[in-house]
Amino acid sequence: MDTLLQQGLELMLIGMGVVFAFLIVLVGCTNLMSWFVNRYFPEAVPVPVSTPAFTSAAPVAVDATTLRVIEDAIRQHRARSGRG
């Protein structure tokens, strides 16, 4: 029974060692690829685009029909909510 337990422990340690070594190599390769891409294919620096500042223009004229519809809608809303 002692040898079976010892073999299981050895197998576990070897398996964990192999997985740990693989992960170390994987991290190294990822870092190497990242360095390579950043070195030979750098990201282009974006040029800031200047947008024109918003200027407040004269108020847009609203025709009489639209104005009446808006006023009626406000009146109905206030009547329903009891503010009116």
N, C-alpha and C positions, 0 to 999 in steps of 0.2 A: 504494500500500500504506500510505503514511503517513496518508492521510485516513481509511482504513478503521479503522486502529488508534485514531486520534483520535476518530472517531465512537463506537467501542466504549467508549472511556474516558469520553467525555461521557455516554453512555447509562448506564453503570455508576454514575457519580457522581450523576446525576439520580435514578436508581432508588433508590440508597442514601439520598439526601437525602429523597426522598418517604417511604420507610419510616421513617427516623429521625424526621421531622416527625410522621408518623402515631402513632408510639409515644409521642412527647412529648405529643401531644394526648390520647391514650388514658390516660396516667398522670395528666394534669391532670383529665380527666373523672372518673376513678376517685376521685381525692382529693376532688373537689368533691362527688360523690355520697356519699362516706363522711362528709364534714363535714355535709352536709344531713341524712342519716339520723340521725347522732349528735345533731345540734342539735334537730331537730323530733320525733324518735322515740327518746328516750333509753331505754336498757335499764333495766328495773325492778331496783332493788336487792333482792337476796334477803334475806328475814328469817330469821335463824338460828332453827332449831327446837330447843328444848331437849328433849333426850331424857332420860327418867328414868334415873338411875344404876342399874346392875345391882346388885342386892343378893343376896348368896349366901343362898339359902334352905336349910332343913334338907335333908340328903340324901334323895333319893327312895328309898323302900323298894323293893327288888327281890324279887319272889316267889322261892320256893325252886327252882322248876323252871328259871326263867331263870338263876339263879345256878349251878345244876348244869351247864347247857348251856355257860355261859361258862367255868367251871372245866375242863370236858372239852375244850373248844376250845383253851384255853391249854395243857393237858397234852399234847394231840396235837401242837400246834405245837412245843413244847419237845422232844418225843420225835423229831420229824422233823429238827429243826435240831441235835440232839445236845447240848442244854443241859439235859437233864433228869432 
